[in-house]
Amino acid sequence: MNSPIARRIVKLAIAASMAAFASHPVLAQAQAPAGGAAAKRPAAATAKPRSAADARANPPWRPVTTYVPPRTPDGQPDIQGMYEPGYFNQPAETAVGGPWKPAAPKGGAQIGPTDFGARQAIDTDPTTPHVTPTNKPMVVDPPDGIVPMQPWVAAKRKEIYAKQEKPEFLDPRVRCLQSGVPRANTPVYYNSYQIMQKPGYVVIMYEWNHMTRIIPLDGRPHLDPKVRLPMGDSRGRWEGNTLVVDVTNFNDDSWVLGHGGIGEGQPAETATSGHGIVHSPELHVVERFTPIDKNIIRYEATIEDPKAFTRPFTIAFDAMVRGREDHQLFEYACHEGNRDGILMATGVDIDPSQK
Amino acid sequence: MVRTRVRPVRPVRITVRMTLTMTKAQATVVRGGLAAMAIAGAAWWTTATMDAQAPARRAQPQAPRRAYAGPRTPDGKPDLNGIWQVMGTAHWDLEAHSPEDGVPGGRSVVEGGEIPYKPEALAKRKENYVNRATADPLSKCYLPGVPRVTYVPLPFEITQTPKYVSIAYEIAHARRIIYTDGSPHVEALEFWMGDSRGRWEGDTLVVDTNNFNDKTWFDKSGNYHSEELHVVERYTPMGRNHIDYQVRIEDPKVFTRPWNMRMIIYRRLEPGLQLLDYDCVSFFWKKMIK
């Protein structure tokens, strides 16, 4: 596992199996990082807000850091580099139905750390920094950690759970659609990131499905509302050392959160993943990327969509952790490799020449 | 980034003309496809800036005579940051072809005019042409490959740093990260977009790409390659807003000898322009699940 290429190949192989089993409950559970005690986190200069007065400007989940990143030639805080996925927890359990435990796998291979050797290798690689797992749900506001779905969104989610075998209820990501925002920033093992900066722009490149966000910083207005895009329309600005990105102009092809699937027969009310949480084109996301030290980017996103959610809600986690300098984003040709998945879901063979 | 206030002459003129030649109803019907039509229109409008059918003159690709005098990055390289697009008809057919329904006629961008296929490979290319409506990998929303991704009629955006030149393409959110840090190619892998390593030769960005699969085409007419494809692109800025784009294609399985294509890449000058993510896969699924 010393060669970066070998690491990437193992990772890609895992990605392929992840795509095939994205909705498998045990896999979803097995995605909980194996880092534990072995994971080390560089000392982060974070502290809680000192008084309730500035709680609004500095809510308790927001890091207060003394870290000052270097500057790019045009004076931006320099956050360029290679990043591995950090760590997140699903939203909190819902009250209805109580905590849900995945059933034991019915035969087949034992899913466990052995099958996730690459992740373990990354988690225990002494040459790279790590993020400390937490037990806090990703939803930090409202305080109960639950996504405040409108009734129709909850009902839609139920339907998605009940009809998983139908292509229109498949996870959009399994169909190789782009993740949308903020879902693109959910740390998952089959992803990694490269950030580049040029004068007036921050460019975030995701390995998964070769998604790229080119974020202008020049204060230009959002696109005409008639233009709807899978990854939305991003407008950024630096607030101190925090990159704040305002995202609008979405279509409704994506799900809000993720990752992790649901079990066969699991009641929708007990789902703790972002699986099946849809949104409307009115989705408006405000993201904050804060380098809390030289290695870790804390991510916060406030999600507003009055059609889909009863109130705005906020998620926060350490999304990105600096990877090795020789890390490379490989081509993740998701759709191109999905012929069998498409055949299975729709009965249509899009490429009979592939035997 | 330095933004120029120069008026975008050609694209605007085309759009106006296309609109004027249509009734209001027609304009409404084709509004969605207007950009594509404008580009097709551009193909008809464009005065060829080079004559690829003059093989004698163009046998040896030459760098432009005048030295580059445009803006530079802090590390002294020509500043290619920005949004670019190729005008022309290479996307439909690299070689000279007559106009037909939905396809603007075009002159060859291949130096010498014709692609030097081996006889058995030429048969395959002809078969591809016959089946092109469904056999074109783009019709399945597959990644376009290199160099086709450069001259599909959609723009792309360059992000240039000392170690990398990243190109994000509007089509299929395709992306290349070209390493300009002297790192070697990866070995024995196959990618739709290949593995790209670049270097600066003076003011020319030279990009060497290999590790391809055999599943992409060069154009809509069925010109193709094998997994032995080796592409060398030369991006030579002719000024701030134009790049002389020369490509050497080598594939001993399919061609009798290496061959070159050449075209011009234009900087898109419309203020506030951005890529608008032509996500073919999402359109594919909308058809699939109705």
Interface residues (C-beta under 8 A of the other chain):
Chain A: I5 P73 Q80 P167 E168 R175 C176 L177 Q178 Q194 M196 Q197 K198 P199 G200 Y201 V203 M205 N209 H210 M211 T212 I214 P216 R220 L223 V227 L229 P230 M231 D253 Q328 L329 F330 E331 A333 H335 E336 I342 T346 V348 I350 D351 S353
Chain B: M1 P74 N81 A135 K140 C141 Y142 L143 E157 T159 Q160 T161 Y164 S166 A168 H173 A174 R175 I177 V186 E187 F191 W192 M193 K215 G272 Q274 L275 L276 D277 D279 V281 S282 F284 W285 M288 I289
